[in-house]
Amino acid sequence: MKTPDMTQMQQDYAKLMTEQMGRMNQAMAEMVRLHAEATTHATRAIDEMAKMMKDSLTHAQQMTAELHKMSLDGTKRAADWMQPKA
């Protein structure tokens, strides 16, 4: 049985490593692309949540102001109703 010569083994190994490095580069490039895409989606989600929270706070402020107005109007009408009529 003939043993492979060292030069051929080194060439075969170099070829395998070159191919593997090419696959690793492709995989890493895909990971970078997916990470950038995930970051973009996360940023959009955060921006949308912030907008929703701001809108919610604005709405709550408007409702509170309306509640205060209604409470004062109701109290004033009750006070007017309790006043003796001439």
N, C-alpha and C positions, 0 to 999 in steps of 0.2 A: 504494500500500500504506500502510495506516494504522499508525503506530507506537503501541504501547500507552502509555497515559498513566502518568506516574510514580506517581501515587497507587495505581492498580490494581496495579502491579508491587510496590510496597511492601506492600500488603495481601496479595498472593499470597505474597510472601517471608515476611512475618510469620506467615501461616498455616502455611507449610511448616516454619518454625523451631519453632513451637508444637507441631506434630505430632511433629517430630524430638525435641524435648525430652521429650515424653511417652513416646516409645519408649525414649529413653536412661534416663529415670527407671525404667521397667519393667525394663530390662536390668540396671541397677545394683541394683535391689531384689532381683532374682533372684540376682545375684552375691553379695550380702550373705547371702541365705538359704543358698545353696550353700556359702559359706565357713563359716558357722556350723555347718552340717551336717557338713562335713569336719572341723572342729575337734572337734566332739562325737565323731565316729568315731575320730579320732586319739587323743583323750583316753582313750576306752574301751580302745583297743588298748594304749596305754601302761600303763594300770592293770592290764590283764590280763597283759601281759608282766611287770610288776613282781611280781604275785601268783605267776606261774609261777616266776620266779627265786627268790622267797622260799621257795616250796614245795620247789624243787629244792635250795636250800641246806639247808633243814631235813632233807630226805631224805638228803643227802650226810653231814650231821652224824650222823644216826642210823646210817647204814651204817658210818661211820668208828668210831663208838663200839662197834658190834657187832664190827667187825674187830679192834679193840684187845682186846675181851673174849675173842674166840675165840683170838687169838694168845697172850694171857696164860694162858688155860685150857690150850691145847695145850702151851705151854712147861712149865707146872706138871705136867701129866700125864707129859710126857717126863722131867722131873726126878724125879718120883716113881717112874717105871718104872726109872730108872737106879739108884735107891737099892738097896743090898744088902738082901736079905730075911733075916730072922733065922731 
